């Protein structure tokens, strides 16, 4: 499944708030913060495995602050403060 197809499947009836791409060497990940109809937020992480894209729901039904904190944590692991 390509990235566009898997996003359509997993993001139905939700509004995209933020899209961030992280690349470490040859590895890419795409983080999406979504808002659902209940005013709750989700953080999806899309990543390739061979030719296919996969999804991990890293946070769901949480506040926007919780989603952004998880996103910040993921980036600090790659780009630590010097």
ChimeraX attribute file (.defattr): number of C-alpha atoms within 10 A of each C-alpha:
attribute: neighborCount
match mode: 1-to-1
recipient: residues
	/A:1	11
	/A:2	11
	/A:3	15
	/A:4	9
	/A:5	10
	/A:6	15
	/A:7	17
	/A:8	10
	/A:9	8
	/A:10	12
	/A:11	16
	/A:12	9
	/A:13	11
	/A:14	17
	/A:15	13
	/A:16	14
	/A:17	12
	/A:18	12
	/A:19	13
	/A:20	11
	/A:21	11
	/A:22	14
	/A:23	10
	/A:24	9
	/A:25	6
	/A:26	5
	/A:27	10
	/A:28	12
	/A:29	17
	/A:30	16
	/A:31	21
	/A:32	22
	/A:33	22
	/A:34	23
	/A:35	23
	/A:36	16
	/A:37	9
	/A:38	8
	/A:39	12
	/A:40	14
	/A:41	25
	/A:42	25
	/A:43	25
	/A:44	23
	/A:45	20
	/A:46	20
	/A:47	18
	/A:48	16
	/A:49	9
	/A:50	6
	/A:51	8
	/A:52	11
	/A:53	17
	/A:54	16
	/A:55	17
	/A:56	11
	/A:57	13
	/A:58	13
	/A:59	18
	/A:60	17
	/A:61	16
	/A:62	14
	/A:63	14
	/A:64	17
	/A:65	10
	/A:66	16
	/A:67	22
	/A:68	17
	/A:69	10
	/A:70	14
	/A:71	20
	/A:72	11
	/A:73	13
	/A:74	13
	/A:75	11
	/A:76	11
	/A:77	9
	/A:78	11
	/A:79	10
	/A:80	8
	/A:81	6
	/A:82	3
